[in-house]
Amino acid sequence: MSVSLILFLIVAAIAVVTALGMLFSRNAVYCALYLILNFASVAVLYLVLNAPFIAVAQVTVYAGAIMVLFLFVIMLLGAESTGRQLDTTRPWWFQPLPLFLGAVLMAETIVILLTQLNGSFPATTNPPAGFGDPHSIGQLLFSNYLLPFEATSILLLVAMIGAIVLTRSEKK
């Protein structure tokens, strides 16, 4: 086993543990802190994959700017405790649907792992020179992918407004 594979497995395990910590934490601030740790571990995974620009962008944009904004909104609204309770008003088909989708995801993962272990994945090649540098990413992002880039910014804005609406308390 190579050093990069061992590092990848360790950091991937940290990413999974922090994601689970984020899902099962009842305190919104702790959820946000777990998410920051998850973003940092994903940035390390990018470094292992020789993508330093994406790693720096991951830390700067997500773990830096967006998470500071999330923490600010959580603290501003006083929504530290999530107060999750079971919702019994859901339709009957809501319960089996996540289980089915989880089973489909697990089956896909097993097929991919078995395919990789059999060695039937195509051989990888080294990327061309200049692949992944800031100039080529910016050129591609603002020419071919301008609409998805703008749609992502609108999606993030709507998610932030949705978080504010869901966490605000009723004024009496």
N, C-alpha and C positions, 0 to 999 in steps of 0.2 A: 504494500500500500504506500502510495506517495504521501508526502507531507501535505500537499494541497488537498488531497482527498480526505485526510484525517481532519484538517482544519475545516473543510466544507461540512463534514458530518457533525463536528462539534458545534459550529455556528448554526447549522440548520436545526439541531436539537434545541439550541437556545432560542431560535426564532419560533419554534413550535411551542416551547414552554411559555414564552412571553405572550404568544397569541392566546394560549389557553388561560393564562393568568388574566389577560384582558377580558376574556369572555366570562369567566367565573367570578370576577371581582364585583362586589356590590357597591364600591365607592367609585364614583366617576373620575375623581382625581387619580386614583390608583390605576383605573382603566387607561387613562391618558398617558400615565407614566409607563405602563406596560407597553403601550403602543409606541412610545418613543424608543424604548429598548428594542422593540421589534424592528422599527425602522433602522436603528443602528446596526442590528445584526444583518439585515438585508443589505445594508451598505457594505458590510464586510464581505458578504457573499459576492457582491459586485466586484470587489477588489480581488477576490480569489479567481473570478472569471476574467480578470484583466480588463475591466471596464472602469478605470479610475474616474472619468468624468461623470458617469452615471452615479457612482458612489458618492462623489462630492455633492452632486445635485440632490441625491436622496437625503443626505444629512442636512444640507442647507435649506432646501425647500420644505421637505416633510418634517423631519425631526426638529428643524429650527422654526421656520415661519409659521407653518400651518398648526403645529402642535402648540406653539405659544398662543396662537389665536384660539384654539380649542380650550386650552386651560383658562384663558382670559374669560371666555364665554361661560365656562363651567363655574368659575369663581364669581363672575358678575351676577349670574342667575341664582347662585346659591344652590346648585343642583348636585352637591357632592354625593349624596346618597341617591341611588337609583330607585329604591323602593319598588323593586320588581315584585309583582304578584301574578299568580296564574290567572289567565283570562279564560273563563269558562264560556264566554259568549261566542267563541270562534265556531265556524262551521265544522261539521264532522270530518270533512275531507282535509282540513289543515293538519291534522295529526299524522296521517300516513304519508302525506306528500313529502315532508322533510326526510322521513325515514327512507322513502323510495329514492329520492335524489341523493341522499348520502350513500345508499347501496350502489347506485349507478356510478358515483364518483369513486367509490372503493373498487368496483370492478374495473374501471378505466385505469386506476393506478396499478392494480395487479397485472393487467394486460401489458401496460408499459414496462413494468419491472421485469416481467417474464420475457418480453421482447428484448430488453436490454441485456438480460443475463444470457440469452441465447446468441447474442452478438449479431442480430439481424438489423441493427440500426445502420444507416449509411455512414460511411467514414466521414469524419469532419475534416475540413480544410482550414488553413489559416486565413483570416480575413485579409482583404487587400490593405495596402498602406493607406493611412489616413482614415480608416474605418473607426467611427466612434469618437472622433475629435470634435471639439465644440463647433467648429465651422461647418463641418458636414452635417452634424445633427441639426444645427440652426437652419441651414439651407433646406434640408429635407422637411423639417418641422413646419417652417413658414411658407413652403411652396406646395408640396404634395399633401400635407396633413394639416392645413390651416383650419378647415372646418371641424375635424375631430378635436383639435387643440382648443378651439373656442367652445365647442360643446362640453369639453371637460371642465373648462372654467365655469360655465353656467351650471353644470352639475354640482360642482363644489359649492357654489353660491347657494343653490337650492338646498343642498344638504345642510349647510350652516343655518339657513332660515328654518328648515325643518327641525333641527336640533333646538333652536330657540323656542319654536312653537311647542314642541313636545315637552320641554322642561319648565316652561313658565307656569307659575301657579295662578289660580283664579283670584282676582281681587274681590274682596267682599266689602 
